[in-house]
Amino acid sequence: MTNSAIQDVPVGAEPGTVPWVLSGRSEAGLHAQASRLLARLDSDSARNVLDDVAEVGRSLVAVGAANEYRAVVLGRDRTELLAGLRALAEGQSAANVVSGRAPKQVRGDIRPVFVFPGQGTQWVGMAVELLDTSAVFAESIRDCERALSPHVSWSLEDVLRGVPGCPPLDRVDVVQPVLFSMMLSLARLWRSFGVEPAAAVGHSQGEIVAAHVAGALSLEDAARIVALRSQALMKICGRGEMLTVLAPGEQVRAMLADWDGALSVAAVNGPATITVSGDTAAMTEFGAALSAARMMRWRLPGVDFAAHSAHVEDLRDTLLDLAAEATPVRSTVPFYSTVTGQRIQTDELDAEYWYRNLRQTVRFADAVRALAEDGHTLFVECSAQPVLTVGMQDIVDELGRSAVLMATLRNEDGGMGRFFAALAESYVQGVAVDWTAAFE
């Protein structure tokens, strides 16, 4: 199988990025189909049709079958699309062409795991292009704004657009509800193209999104939990820090023994990706010890509190009260818990669970192992930029398995062009995509 690397697909003004979707029973057949289409579009009789690149894309989707060998050419205009089509016809790679071979045994049937990270994926302007170009995404953001409005004093869309006078994105009681809304809306965007999750998993606050997407929590309950949870965290801001360390868990835990009680393991994201949380002074000393040992580490940006540490115990009663009104139900989508590290029934997501979600170590690595062992091979990180893929790759490698790990958006690349590239990557991996939604 040959897959062209998904690079930074350019996005821009109207008419926006258009996908041309092709497939064949063999690689040669795929290239031949691209050659035939190129010849037709180059002919005099087709020049008027070519002026409407969306109509060409719509016609390809209407008559094309999802065969084993697949390709998607992405472009904003006829020049970009024809250049990509020509490269495909000649068997060459191109930055705006995604191609591959869907596994025969699951062709059209495979569904991805939706992965929702915690804090740290935000970047200024991350939602603006989609707000302006995707009706589905924009409507989802409006739904989230309505659900959050009883609990916050600011406008979600204004914060996303950076309207003067809005609270800063790096404030915990702002960024967590904003990221919740961002991730939820990206999941809805995937679903609007017929891509349904095989399972859902979330990291820390990402579990709240996962619970809603899985069908366990209503939007109103999920929005209340994320808003009030983030406001509770303001009470412990300024007292702690969180630091990610690239080292085996056993080695990190051994080093933490010198700061017993002041520091703790906040999250295990992979065999050698550990997050530590705790007192600011102790973290400074721990960072110096890591530096002396020449161990790579970085401080979580914009985080001045110690989630998943003893600091959270001061918030126990508040956290139990804020989640007490939620009414979880059994989900329609399998839910893998990063509190327990395994699949659980979602009617267990009571107030005590949501306290444990913030107090205990995030067992993300265990949850991903459980997903891989249950046969899941395709993971989509529904976020503004990918932050969990390194740990996930290490886990599947450790298990001796293979998996495809995909991002939805990337830093400074948050439009429909980037989303179509992710959608195309899933399509060539065997996911059934409803491409007609691209032309509605």
DRENBAKOL-130408 format. One line per field, with one value per residue (C-alpha): residue number from 1; residue in three letters; x, z, y. Coordinates in steps of 0.001 Angstrom, whole numbers, m for minus. Example, Ala and Ser with C-alpha at 12.3 -4.5 7.8 and 13.67 -1.06 7.14 Angstrom:
# residues 2
seq <- (1  2)
type <- (ALA  SER)
x <- (12300  13670)
z <- (7800  7140)
y <- (m4500  m1060)
END
This chain:
# residues 440
seq <- (1  2  3  4  5  6  7  8  9  10  11  12  13  14  15  16  17  18  19  20  21  22  23  24  25  26  27  28  29  30  31  32  33  34  35  36  37  38  39  40  41  42  43  44  45  46  47  48  49  50  51  52  53  54  55  56  57  58  59  60  61  62  63  64  65  66  67  68  69  70  71  72  73  74  75  76  77  78  79  80  81  82  83  84  85  86  87  88  89  90  91  92  93  94  95  96  97  98  99  100  101  102  103  104  105  106  107  108  109  110  111  112  113  114  115  116  117  118  119  120  121  122  123  124  125  126  127  128  129  130  131  132  133  134  135  136  137  138  139  140  141  142  143  144  145  146  147  148  149  150  151  152  153  154  155  156  157  158  159  160  161  162  163  164  165  166  167  168  169  170  171  172  173  174  175  176  177  178  179  180  181  182  183  184  185  186  187  188  189  190  191  192  193  194  195  196  197  198  199  200  201  202  203  204  205  206  207  208  209  210  211  212  213  214  215  216  217  218  219  220  221  222  223  224  225  226  227  228  229  230  231  232  233  234  235  236  237  238  239  240  241  242  243  244  245  246  247  248  249  250  251  252  253  254  255  256  257  258  259  260  261  262  263  264  265  266  267  268  269  270  271  272  273  274  275  276  277  278  279  280  281  282  283  284  285  286  287  288  289  290  291  292  293  294  295  296  297  298  299  300  301  302  303  304  305  306  307  308  309  310  311  312  313  314  315  316  317  318  319  320  321  322  323  324  325  326  327  328  329  330  331  332  333  334  335  336  337  338  339  340  341  342  343  344  345  346  347  348  349  350  351  352  353  354  355  356  357  358  359  360  361  362  363  364  365  366  367  368  369  370  371  372  373  374  375  376  377  378  379  380  381  382  383  384  385  386  387  388  389  390  391  392  393  394  395  396  397  398  399  400  401  402  403  404  405  406  407  408  409  410  411  412  413  414  415  416  417  418  419  420  421  422  423  424  425  426  427  428  429  430  431  432  433  434  435  436  437  438  439  440)
type <- (MET  THR  ASN  SER  ALA  ILE  GLN  ASP  VAL  PRO  VAL  GLY  ALA  GLU  PRO  GLY  THR  VAL  PRO  TRP  VAL  LEU  SER  GLY  ARG  SER  GLU  ALA  GLY  LEU  HIS  ALA  GLN  ALA  SER  ARG  LEU  LEU  ALA  ARG  LEU  ASP  SER  ASP  SER  ALA  ARG  ASN  VAL  LEU  ASP  ASP  VAL  ALA  GLU  VAL  GLY  ARG  SER  LEU  VAL  ALA  VAL  GLY  ALA  ALA  ASN  GLU  TYR  ARG  ALA  VAL  VAL  LEU  GLY  ARG  ASP  ARG  THR  GLU  LEU  LEU  ALA  GLY  LEU  ARG  ALA  LEU  ALA  GLU  GLY  GLN  SER  ALA  ALA  ASN  VAL  VAL  SER  GLY  ARG  ALA  PRO  LYS  GLN  VAL  ARG  GLY  ASP  ILE  ARG  PRO  VAL  PHE  VAL  PHE  PRO  GLY  GLN  GLY  THR  GLN  TRP  VAL  GLY  MET  ALA  VAL  GLU  LEU  LEU  ASP  THR  SER  ALA  VAL  PHE  ALA  GLU  SER  ILE  ARG  ASP  CYS  GLU  ARG  ALA  LEU  SER  PRO  HIS  VAL  SER  TRP  SER  LEU  GLU  ASP  VAL  LEU  ARG  GLY  VAL  PRO  GLY  CYS  PRO  PRO  LEU  ASP  ARG  VAL  ASP  VAL  VAL  GLN  PRO  VAL  LEU  PHE  SER  MET  MET  LEU  SER  LEU  ALA  ARG  LEU  TRP  ARG  SER  PHE  GLY  VAL  GLU  PRO  ALA  ALA  ALA  VAL  GLY  HIS  SER  GLN  GLY  GLU  ILE  VAL  ALA  ALA  HIS  VAL  ALA  GLY  ALA  LEU  SER  LEU  GLU  ASP  ALA  ALA  ARG  ILE  VAL  ALA  LEU  ARG  SER  GLN  ALA  LEU  MET  LYS  ILE  CYS  GLY  ARG  GLY  GLU  MET  LEU  THR  VAL  LEU  ALA  PRO  GLY  GLU  GLN  VAL  ARG  ALA  MET  LEU  ALA  ASP  TRP  ASP  GLY  ALA  LEU  SER  VAL  ALA  ALA  VAL  ASN  GLY  PRO  ALA  THR  ILE  THR  VAL  SER  GLY  ASP  THR  ALA  ALA  MET  THR  GLU  PHE  GLY  ALA  ALA  LEU  SER  ALA  ALA  ARG  MET  MET  ARG  TRP  ARG  LEU  PRO  GLY  VAL  ASP  PHE  ALA  ALA  HIS  SER  ALA  HIS  VAL  GLU  ASP  LEU  ARG  ASP  THR  LEU  LEU  ASP  LEU  ALA  ALA  GLU  ALA  THR  PRO  VAL  ARG  SER  THR  VAL  PRO  PHE  TYR  SER  THR  VAL  THR  GLY  GLN  ARG  ILE  GLN  THR  ASP  GLU  LEU  ASP  ALA  GLU  TYR  TRP  TYR  ARG  ASN  LEU  ARG  GLN  THR  VAL  ARG  PHE  ALA  ASP  ALA  VAL  ARG  ALA  LEU  ALA  GLU  ASP  GLY  HIS  THR  LEU  PHE  VAL  GLU  CYS  SER  ALA  GLN  PRO  VAL  LEU  THR  VAL  GLY  MET  GLN  ASP  ILE  VAL  ASP  GLU  LEU  GLY  ARG  SER  ALA  VAL  LEU  MET  ALA  THR  LEU  ARG  ASN  GLU  ASP  GLY  GLY  MET  GLY  ARG  PHE  PHE  ALA  ALA  LEU  ALA  GLU  SER  TYR  VAL  GLN  GLY  VAL  ALA  VAL  ASP  TRP  THR  ALA  ALA  PHE  GLU)
x <- (0  1234  m53  968  1825  m868  917  m395  m3207  m3766  m7082  m8365  m11201  m14231  m14985  m12958  m11338  m13051  m12445  m12302  m12781  m11588  m11117  m10169  m9867  m6093  m3447  m3099  m6849  m6870  m4198  m6079  m9269  m7373  m5954  m9404  m10847  m7924  m8450  m12155  m11571  m8902  m11223  m12937  m16412  m15683  m14207  m17475  m17938  m14410  m15213  m17345  m14893  m17543  m19803  m16995  m16538  m20257  m20418  m17493  m19186  m22525  m21194  m18099  m17862  m15601  m13201  m10085  m7577  m8595  m7469  m8743  m7441  m7900  m7808  m9327  m9437  m8997  m5236  m4621  m7075  m5729  m2154  m3090  m5067  m2124  242  m2172  m2482  1305  1675  3476  2970  1631  943  m2756  m3327  m4151  m4081  m3980  m5412  m8315  m8068  m10234  m11706  m13025  m13415  m16172  m16901  m14074  m14920  m12408  m12054  m12721  m10008  m10504  m7434  m7386  m6045  m3164  m4433  m5597  m4220  m5485  m7895  m8289  m12012  m12376  m12047  m14525  m16972  m16927  m16997  m18808  m22494  m22353  m19424  m20892  m24273  m22576  m20650  m23945  m25469  m22535  m22841  m26506  m25663  m22794  m24585  m26272  m22835  m20459  m20496  m18707  m19560  m18039  m17927  m16460  m13640  m12962  m12833  m10672  m13128  m11596  m12773  m13239  m11494  m8149  m8099  m5396  m7635  m8650  m12352  m12364  m10053  m11625  m15218  m13830  m11862  m14891  m16939  m14173  m13754  m17471  m18013  m15205  m16819  m20106  m18289  m16883  m20338  m21894  m19790  m21101  m18095  m19425  m17119  m16494  m15650  m14866  m12042  m11103  m8090  m8967  m11516  m11722  m13721  m16621  m16719  m16301  m19231  m21482  m20368  m20883  m24457  m24031  m24496  m26811  m25194  m26657  m25207  m21821  m21623  m22530  m19855  m17079  m17967  m18320  m15371  m13095  m14390  m13634  m10061  m9608  m9504  m6239  m4592  m1206  m277  950  2350  2199  5200  5400  8434  9668  10941  9700  7056  9071  12018  9837  8069  11404  12577  9302  9970  12103  9039  6488  3190  4266  4367  2428  1884  m956  m1210  331  6  2320  5091  7521  5269  4372  2822  3721  1662  2119  3493  5323  8423  8729  8274  11153  13402  12138  12770  16359  16782  15438  17820  20766  19675  19354  15722  13458  10535  8286  5899  2265  1740  m744  m1283  m639  m2619  m1992  m4823  m4717  m2856  m3668  m4572  m7850  m8975  m9696  m12380  m14040  m17359  m17646  m16957  m19445  m22148  m21650  m21986  m24819  m27518  m26145  m28134  m25864  m27368  m25956  m24232  m24838  m21087  m18534  m16860  m13301  m12539  m9209  m10144  m10321  m8254  m10894  m14308  m17131  m20878  m21616  m24452  m21541  m20571  m21975  m20698  m18070  m16726  m16264  m14404  m12096  m11679  m9956  m8244  m6795  m4033  m5260  m4809  m4833  m2191  m4221  m7360  m5535  m4111  m7641  m8853  m6008  m6521  m10217  m9234  m9430  m6877  m7888  m7827  m8904  m7867  m10756  m8896  m7360  m3965  m2736  m1010  m1585  m332  3230  2027  m566  2023  4347  1531  565  4241  4773  1852  3314  228  m346  m2714  m3443  m3354  m4880  m5232  m8261  m6745  m3203  m1710  m2375  m4167  m7796  m9970  m11964  m8865  m7176  m10376  m10850  m7258  m8061  m11312  m9448  m6883  m9668  m11337  m8231  m7888  m11293  m13704  m17062  m17317  m20414  m18667  m21976  m21912  m18944  m21212  m24354)
z <- (0  m801  1151  284  3392  4426  4505  5146  2612  1796  2709  1806  499  m1470  m3080  m489  m728  m2962  m2848  m6003  m4910  m7072  m6597  m8543  m8169  m8571  m8287  m12067  m12391  m10040  m12077  m15280  m13893  m13067  m16628  m18187  m16029  m16868  m20601  m20353  m18394  m20851  m23817  m25376  m24655  m20919  m20346  m19193  m16722  m15451  m14531  m11699  m9807  m7192  m9891  m11000  m7397  m6966  m10137  m9034  m5711  m7393  m9846  m8094  m6039  m3006  m4395  m2707  m4127  m3270  m3708  m2886  m4725  m2778  m4180  m4102  m7853  m11192  m11243  m7929  m8669  m12157  m10879  m8227  m10709  m13127  m10381  m9487  m13147  m13380  m10123  m8464  m4962  m4399  m1307  m2170  m3010  m396  m1698  m293  m205  2077  3863  2003  5052  6502  3439  4151  7564  9775  12248  14229  17949  18768  21133  23186  24907  27958  28260  26073  22494  22233  19878  19049  16103  16138  15292  13145  9696  10501  12021  8713  6347  8070  8913  10992  13091  13540  14628  17109  18624  18981  20722  23126  23763  24728  27042  28699  29023  32414  33917  32307  31856  28499  24903  23509  19931  20974  22827  19828  17533  19954  20259  22328  25917  26139  28908  27962  26479  28907  31991  33195  33600  29988  28144  29429  28347  25061  24357  25351  22731  20141  20517  20609  17452  15614  16540  15096  11947  11505  12071  9510  6895  8043  10202  13429  16333  17171  20698  22649  25071  26796  28707  31942  30972  27563  29267  29613  25824  25329  27645  25688  22277  23443  24444  28228  29121  27670  26297  29193  31824  30110  29716  33378  34567  32423  33253  37005  37236  35594  37893  40919  39685  40032  43802  43553  40832  41676  43995  41608  38254  35858  33992  31251  31336  28555  30554  31633  34357  36822  36552  37105  40093  41658  41369  42847  46097  47229  47048  48516  49024  47326  43817  42184  38836  37210  33962  32196  28487  27184  28276  28446  28596  32156  33550  37089  39200  42537  44575  42685  44909  44765  40991  40647  42550  40544  37293  38381  39112  35664  34091  35945  34693  31156  30921  28483  30064  29532  31644  30575  29136  30883  33769  37259  39176  40115  38750  39596  42831  46519  45842  44298  47643  48778  46066  46803  48187  45444  42706  44110  44300  40771  39204  41435  39052  36043  34941  33102  30986  29208  26081  22519  21795  23835  26454  27597  30943  31736  35417  35431  32305  30750  29092  31528  31431  31377  33888  36369  35576  38794  40838  42570  39180  38069  41301  40663  37094  38426  41495  40335  37858  34251  33034  29368  28426  30026  28193  24843  25563  26244  22978  20994  22628  21739  18085  17443  14849  13836  16175  15397  17792  17750  18775  17530  17347  18172  21528  22352  19232  20464  23542  21565  18992  21748  23264  20059  19256  22713  22075  18706  16899  14127  14201  12247  14358  12805  13695  12822  12861  13394  14940  12647  10185  11202  8103  5885  3804  6820  7810  4290  4428  7648  6171  3073  5186  7005  3674  2182  5385  4797  6602  4912  4229  2973  549  m634  2510  1011  m1734  193)
y <- (0  3471  6434  9959  11930  14351  17649  21111  21247  24916  26461  29860  31947  30829  28464  26552  23164  20593  16810  14689  11078  8163  4425  1317  m2450  m2194  482  510  810  3799  5546  4722  6224  9415  9469  9055  11817  14072  13471  14252  17425  18555  18133  21126  19744  19543  22961  24481  21613  22102  25682  24236  22041  21242  19791  17481  16357  15822  13730  11547  10836  10110  7500  6179  2985  2652  75  m1256  1257  4807  8375  11842  14898  18141  21653  25109  25632  23882  24461  22699  19895  19197  19178  16630  14552  14537  13373  10562  9514  9313  7393  10297  11658  15158  17251  17507  13818  11188  7615  4126  645  m134  m3501  m6005  m7631  m4366  m2197  316  m1191  16  2753  4822  5342  8995  10261  13443  14952  17201  20723  21888  21613  25225  27846  31317  31263  27475  27536  30636  29040  26282  28753  30624  27618  24722  25054  21854  23058  26544  25178  22841  25758  27632  24595  24488  28221  27776  24874  26769  30115  29400  28753  31288  35055  35177  34345  31144  32406  35744  33971  31734  34762  36759  39655  42487  42472  38726  36786  35234  31764  30624  31027  27564  28400  29616  27234  24027  24841  26205  23013  20924  22789  22547  18782  18081  20138  18340  15020  16266  17330  13805  12357  14694  12859  9487  8628  7130  6200  2545  3691  6860  7603  10846  12130  13985  16676  14985  12240  14667  15086  11323  10641  12998  11716  8133  9006  8782  12468  15074  18218  20197  17833  17684  21475  22016  19572  21047  24658  24228  21829  24394  27121  24937  24550  28325  27753  25825  27925  29385  26515  23854  22831  19913  18521  15887  13605  11326  8347  4904  5060  2981  5366  8432  6873  5960  9560  10862  8973  11914  14168  11776  13563  16791  15300  12479  10813  12731  10763  7799  8531  5822  3451  6371  9445  10435  13627  14678  17068  18805  21705  24452  24415  20637  20698  23148  20747  17784  19637  20263  16557  15690  18179  16636  13203  14621  13527  15360  17155  20166  22140  22093  25571  27823  25385  26771  24163  20547  18411  14700  15405  15799  19449  18262  16806  20372  20479  17139  18431  21043  18493  16010  18679  20002  16547  15342  16598  14714  11676  9250  6485  3444  4672  3568  3810  1794  3999  3267  4887  6536  6384  2573  1894  m352  m353  404  864  4563  4491  4300  7907  9347  12294  10141  9080  12689  13467  10505  11761  14888  13408  10097  9307  9410  5827  6729  4161  1350  2464  2502  m974  m2204  m680  m2251  m5638  m5436  m5109  m1362  m289  3240  6246  9815  12575  15044  18184  21421  19712  16189  15702  12024  10261  9666  7813  5848  4801  3597  1530  m277  m838  m2342  m4697  m5704  m4441  m1935  997  4148  7311  10406  14072  16182  19673  20922  24026  27001  24696  24609  24878  22549  21821  20265  18453  17038  15767  13893  12626  11440  9619  7768  6937  5340  3296  1717  4036  4575  8322  10112  12447  13927  16078  17967  19348  20209)
END
